[in-house]
Amino acid sequence: MSLPLFQGLSQSDLLRIAETTPLSFAQHPQGECIAKESEACRQLTVLFKGSVEVTAEADDHGYSLTETLKAPLVIEPEHLFGLHQHYRRTYTTAEACNTLSVSKQHVITLTQDFMVFRLNLLNIICTQSQRLQLQPWHPQPTDLRQRIIHFFKDRSLRPAGEKVFKIKMVRLATELNASRLDISIALNALQTDGLIKLTRGYITVPALERLT
């Protein structure tokens, strides 16, 4: 079992947490939604076994991205506090999964009582924040093929693995300020190279890390 937030804690600290903190362990069958976009984030949930399909939608619901992430995964700890305390994505089990959940109030207690827990949580949130801050400053590609790849990578949580975009070519053309014909030519070239698969209304990227 791998629990990122508890790494580095001594055995005595772990025993103390187990004795004093209500920890909710749960088993989830395949296909169960464990966190839903726009729902309030009232607890910290850690996936420590299995994998989940994570779906994010554009604000106008005009397109979406689904990617599969494996344990260990802390589900959106950045939304437990701050201005927007709602999940940004929907998490559905891709197989039987195990999770550990801690209420918001008890997360506060753990951060006060255990420095290692506090540092682990801060490291996770700060790493994500730093990546997002750097993102707008990367050089923007001018070649359409590279702009499409940039579009895929910018919206992905992790820069590897399978990604499934539910998006029409007209919408992708609008997002990239290009003609539908040029988008079609570029996508078909990527498919010919074995880098993506095109089906009606969907673009599947089997391995994002192969897109360069």
N, C-alpha and C positions, 0 to 999 in steps of 0.2 A: 504494500500500500504506500502510495506516494502523496504526501500532503504538503505542498509548497509552503503554506503559511506556518507550518509547525517545524520546518527543518531547522536544525540547530538548537532546538530546545533540549534541555537535559531530561533524563528519565524522571527525575523528581518533579520537574516542572510539568511534564506530560501527565504524570499521575495526579498532580494537584489540579490541573485543568479538567481531567476526567472526573474528579471527585466534586468539583465545585461549579463546573460549567455545563449547562444542558446542551449536549451535542446531539443533533438529530441525524442518525444514519438511515439511509433509505436505499432500497433496491427498486429499479425502474425497468419495466419490460421494454422491448423494442417498440418504437413508435409513440412513446409517451412524451408529452411536452413538459419540460421541467422549468422553463422560464419563457415568458411570452413578451414580445415587443409591446411597449407602452404600459405594461403592468408595473405597479409600484415595486421597487426593489427594497424589501424590508429585511432581507437576510443575506448573509454571505454564504454562497454555495460553492463547494469544491467537488468537481468530478474527479474521483480517484481511481475509477475502473470503468473501461468501456470507451465508447466514442459517441459524439453527438453531431447531428446536422444543424448547422448554424445558418439561419436565413436573415438577411437584412434587406429592407426595401427602401427605395427612394422615397422622399417625403410625399410625393404625389402618387406613389404606388405604381409608377410607370414602368419600373423594372426592378428586379431583385437579384440577389446573389445567394447561393447556397454552397457552403463548404463544410467538409467533414473534419472535425478536430478530435484528437485523442486525449485521453487522460495522461498526465494530470492537467487540469484546467480550472482556474478560478474564474467564475462567471461574473464578469463586469463589476469588479470591486469598486471601480471609479464612480458607479452610480448609486452606491450605498449612501454617499454623502454628496453635498454640493447642490448646484442649482437644479439639475435634472435628475431626480431620483426615480427614474423609470428605466426599464430595460430597453436597450436600443435594438436588440436582435431577439429572434425566437430560437430556442434550443430544444431540439427533439432528439430523443435517443435513437441512434442508428443500430444499436444492439442492446442487450441487457447491460445496464449500467448501475454503478454504486455512487452515491453522493453523500457528502457530509454538509450539513447546514448549521449556521450559528446565527442567532437573532442579532439585529443591529445593536441592541442594548448590550448584549454580551460581547459583541465585537469591541465595543467601546471599553468594556471592563478588561478584556484581554490586552488591548493596546496600552491600558494604564498599568497593568500588573506585570506584563512580560515584554521587556524591551526587544527580545528576539522576534516575537510575534509582530510587534509594532514595526520593526525594521523590515521584516519580510513583506508586510503589507505595503509599506511605503516604497520599497524597491519595485514591486509589481506595478504600482500606480505611476511612479516616477518614470520608469522605463517606457511605459506606453505614452506618457505625456511627452517625453523627449523625442520619441520617434515621430509623433504627430507634429511637433514643432519644427522638426527638420524637413518634413515632407514638402511644404510649399516652396522650399528654397532649392530643391533639386532642379537641375536644368530641364526645361521642358523640351521634349523631342519635337521636331518639325516634320519628320517623315511619318506618313499616316500609319504605316504598319507599327512603328514604335509608339505612336500615340494610342493606338488600340491596346497594345501590351501595357502601356502606362495606365490606361483606364482600368484594365483587369487588376493590376498589382495594387493600385491606389485604394481599391475597395475591399481588398482581401485582408483578413485578420492575420494570416500567416503567409509568407512568400513561397509556399510550396504546397504540393498536393492537388487534388482535384477541385475544380471550381465550376459551378453550373450557373450561368447567367441566363435568366429569363428576360429577354429583351428583344425587341423588334429592330430590324436594321434601320428603320426610319428614326427610331428613338436614339440609337447609337450614333447615327449621322448627325442628329441635332446636338447631342452631347459633345461631339468632337468637331462641330462646325464644318462638316464635310458633306458631299453629296451621297445619296444612297448608293449610286452606282459605284463610286470610288470605295465606299465601305464594303460593298459586296465583293469587289475585285480583291481587296486586301484580305478579307476574311477567307475567301476561297483559296488564296495563295497560302495562308496559314494552314488551312485544312489539307491542301496538297502536300505541305511539308510535314504533315502528321502531328501538328502542334495543337490543333483544336478539332472539334467535331461539330458540324452544323446540322441542326434539325429545326423544324418549323417553330420559330419563336424562342429557340434556345441556342446558346453557345456553350459547349462543354470544353473546358480546358483540363485534359487528363492529368497534367503535371505542370503546374505554374512555373516551377523552377527551370523548366526547359525553354521558357520563353525569354529570349534575349534580343 
